[in-house]
Amino acid sequence: MAIDERPDPVQIIARVGTSFSPEQPERAIQVWMHLAAKAGWDVSRVDEVSVDLDSGECGIVDVEGLRYLVSRGRRVRETLYDDSGGRLNKRPIFGFAAWAEPVLSADSIIP
C-alpha cells in the first residue's frame, strides 16, 4: 500500500464491543494496533509509559516515530437486540471503540 493511501492513525476507529470488563483495555489496544498494521503502518507498543486505565486510556503506541495514546470509550453506534419483553426489539446504542490521539510535546509542535 502506498504511503499516501494509508488512513491517518487518528482516523482508525476499532469497534471493540458493547460491554466493559477489566480485560477490555488490553483487547482494545490490541485490536487498534492490528487495524493500524493492516492499514500499512509500522506500529509498536510503548510499555514504559503509564496510563490511566480508569479514565479509558489503554496505552501508548509508536507509529513510525510518532507516539499516540490509544483510548477506549462509547463512540460508535450499534444495534442492541433485546428480547427480554417476549418480542425482539432493536434499539440504537453506543458501543465501545478504540481510537488514537497524538501525544504532543514541546518538541513535536512546530510553530
C-alpha atoms as a printed R data frame, in Angstrom:
    type eleno elety resid chain resno       x       y      z
1   ATOM     1    CA   MET     A     1   0.000   0.000  0.000
2   ATOM     2    CA   ALA     A     2   1.394   3.400 -0.951
3   ATOM     3    CA   ILE     A     3   2.097   5.773  1.904
4   ATOM     4    CA   ASP     A     4  -0.403   8.380  0.703
5   ATOM     5    CA   GLU     A     5  -3.182   5.769  0.546
6   ATOM     6    CA   ARG     A     6  -2.982   4.894  4.239
7   ATOM     7    CA   PRO     A     7  -5.559   6.395  6.572
8   ATOM     8    CA   ASP     A     8  -4.119   8.691  9.205
9   ATOM     9    CA   PRO     A     9  -3.819   6.806 12.526
10  ATOM    10    CA   VAL     A    10  -6.337   9.198 14.125
11  ATOM    11    CA   GLN     A    11  -8.902   8.039 11.551
12  ATOM    12    CA   ILE     A    12  -8.672   4.398 12.631
13  ATOM    13    CA   ILE     A    13 -11.604   3.515 14.866
14  ATOM    14    CA   ALA     A    14 -11.662  -0.040 16.225
15  ATOM    15    CA   ARG     A    15 -15.038  -1.414 17.299
16  ATOM    16    CA   VAL     A    16 -14.373  -3.348 20.493
17  ATOM    17    CA   GLY     A    17 -17.809  -4.351 21.767
18  ATOM    18    CA   THR     A    18 -20.656  -3.132 23.938
19  ATOM    19    CA   SER     A    19 -19.562  -4.284 27.383
20  ATOM    20    CA   PHE     A    20 -16.965  -3.203 29.893
21  ATOM    21    CA   SER     A    21 -14.717  -5.631 31.686
22  ATOM    22    CA   PRO     A    22 -11.201  -5.386 33.156
23  ATOM    23    CA   GLU     A    23  -9.557  -7.088 30.171
24  ATOM    24    CA   GLN     A    24 -11.179  -4.769 27.626
25  ATOM    25    CA   PRO     A    25  -8.474  -2.039 27.638
26  ATOM    26    CA   GLU     A    26  -5.882  -4.673 26.655
27  ATOM    27    CA   ARG     A    27  -8.121  -6.073 23.933
28  ATOM    28    CA   ALA     A    28  -8.918  -2.557 22.709
29  ATOM    29    CA   ILE     A    29  -5.261  -1.599 22.179
30  ATOM    30    CA   GLN     A    30  -4.529  -4.936 20.508
31  ATOM    31    CA   VAL     A    31  -7.445  -4.540 18.085
32  ATOM    32    CA   TRP     A    32  -6.454  -0.941 17.309
33  ATOM    33    CA   MET     A    33  -2.823  -1.970 16.698
34  ATOM    34    CA   HIS     A    34  -3.986  -4.793 14.417
35  ATOM    35    CA   LEU     A    35  -6.095  -2.393 12.328
36  ATOM    36    CA   ALA     A    36  -3.247   0.130 12.138
37  ATOM    37    CA   ALA     A    37  -0.832  -2.574 10.958
38  ATOM    38    CA   LYS     A    38  -3.420  -3.825  8.470
39  ATOM    39    CA   ALA     A    39  -3.692  -0.250  7.147
40  ATOM    40    CA   GLY     A    40   0.049  -0.313  6.422
41  ATOM    41    CA   TRP     A    41   1.519   1.388  9.496
42  ATOM    42    CA   ASP     A    42   4.530   0.078 11.421
43  ATOM    43    CA   VAL     A    43   3.130   0.180 14.964
44  ATOM    44    CA   SER     A    44   4.605  -0.979 18.265
45  ATOM    45    CA   ARG     A    45   3.595  -0.699 21.887
46  ATOM    46    CA   VAL     A    46   5.418   1.666 24.267
47  ATOM    47    CA   ASP     A    47   5.421  -0.093 27.631
48  ATOM    48    CA   GLU     A    48   7.485   2.270 29.785
49  ATOM    49    CA   VAL     A    49   4.723   4.918 29.919
50  ATOM    50    CA   SER     A    50   1.937   4.670 32.491
51  ATOM    51    CA   VAL     A    51  -1.682   5.396 31.568
52  ATOM    52    CA   ASP     A    52  -4.902   5.967 33.488
53  ATOM    53    CA   LEU     A    53  -6.968   2.845 32.753
54  ATOM    54    CA   ASP     A    54  -9.881   4.167 34.832
55  ATOM    55    CA   SER     A    55 -10.299   7.151 32.500
56  ATOM    56    CA   GLY     A    56 -10.390   4.995 29.357
57  ATOM    57    CA   GLU     A    57  -6.734   5.171 28.390
58  ATOM    58    CA   CYS     A    58  -5.434   1.849 27.029
59  ATOM    59    CA   GLY     A    59  -1.777   2.548 26.298
60  ATOM    60    CA   ILE     A    60   0.782   4.381 24.197
61  ATOM    61    CA   VAL     A    61   1.859   3.184 20.764
62  ATOM    62    CA   ASP     A    62   4.634   4.289 18.448
63  ATOM    63    CA   VAL     A    63   3.550   4.706 14.832
64  ATOM    64    CA   GLU     A    64   6.621   5.211 12.690
65  ATOM    65    CA   GLY     A    65   8.311   7.550 15.143
66  ATOM    66    CA   LEU     A    66   5.265   9.398 16.484
67  ATOM    67    CA   ARG     A    67   3.543   8.455 19.722
68  ATOM    68    CA   TYR     A    68  -0.212   8.081 20.079
69  ATOM    69    CA   LEU     A    69  -2.416   7.482 23.098
70  ATOM    70    CA   VAL     A    70  -4.978   4.756 22.450
71  ATOM    71    CA   SER     A    71  -8.214   5.342 24.369
72  ATOM    72    CA   ARG     A    72 -11.434   3.401 24.743
73  ATOM    73    CA   GLY     A    73 -14.986   4.619 25.229
74  ATOM    74    CA   ARG     A    74 -18.507   4.632 23.880
75  ATOM    75    CA   ARG     A    75 -18.003   6.160 20.466
76  ATOM    76    CA   VAL     A    76 -19.706   4.026 17.787
77  ATOM    77    CA   ARG     A    77 -23.370   3.374 17.028
78  ATOM    78    CA   GLU     A    78 -24.508  -0.220 17.341
79  ATOM    79    CA   THR     A    79 -27.839  -2.023 17.486
80  ATOM    80    CA   LEU     A    80 -28.954  -3.789 20.643
81  ATOM    81    CA   TYR     A    81 -31.252  -6.755 20.085
82  ATOM    82    CA   ASP     A    82 -33.436  -7.119 23.171
83  ATOM    83    CA   ASP     A    83 -35.889  -9.990 23.626
84  ATOM    84    CA   SER     A    84 -36.482  -9.600 27.372
85  ATOM    85    CA   GLY     A    85 -40.089  -8.458 26.795
86  ATOM    86    CA   GLY     A    86 -41.066 -11.517 24.773
87  ATOM    87    CA   ARG     A    87 -40.571  -9.789 21.409
88  ATOM    88    CA   LEU     A    88 -37.391  -8.983 19.579
89  ATOM    89    CA   ASN     A    89 -36.781  -5.235 19.756
90  ATOM    90    CA   LYS     A    90 -33.914  -3.330 18.171
91  ATOM    91    CA   ARG     A    91 -32.534  -0.222 19.869
92  ATOM    92    CA   PRO     A    92 -29.651   2.004 18.810
93  ATOM    93    CA   ILE     A    93 -26.927   2.245 21.471
94  ATOM    94    CA   PHE     A    94 -23.355   3.436 21.695
95  ATOM    95    CA   GLY     A    95 -20.777   0.656 21.719
96  ATOM    96    CA   PHE     A    96 -17.135   0.771 22.745
97  ATOM    97    CA   ALA     A    97 -14.426   1.758 20.307
98  ATOM    98    CA   ALA     A    98 -10.686   2.337 20.499
99  ATOM    99    CA   TRP     A    99  -9.055   5.326 18.827
100 ATOM   100    CA   ALA     A   100  -5.678   7.066 18.874
101 ATOM   101    CA   GLU     A   101  -4.726  10.659 19.516
102 ATOM   102    CA   PRO     A   102  -1.236  12.104 19.071
103 ATOM   103    CA   VAL     A   103   0.866  12.610 22.177
104 ATOM   104    CA   LEU     A   104   2.081  16.168 21.853
105 ATOM   105    CA   SER     A   105   5.149  17.611 23.491
106 ATOM   106    CA   ALA     A   106   7.005  20.892 23.122
107 ATOM   107    CA   ASP     A   107   9.428  19.116 20.767
108 ATOM   108    CA   SER     A   108   6.694  17.789 18.482
109 ATOM   109    CA   ILE     A   109   4.993  21.150 17.794
110 ATOM   110    CA   ILE     A   110   6.347  23.323 15.016
111 ATOM   111    CA   PRO     A   111   5.266  26.975 15.395
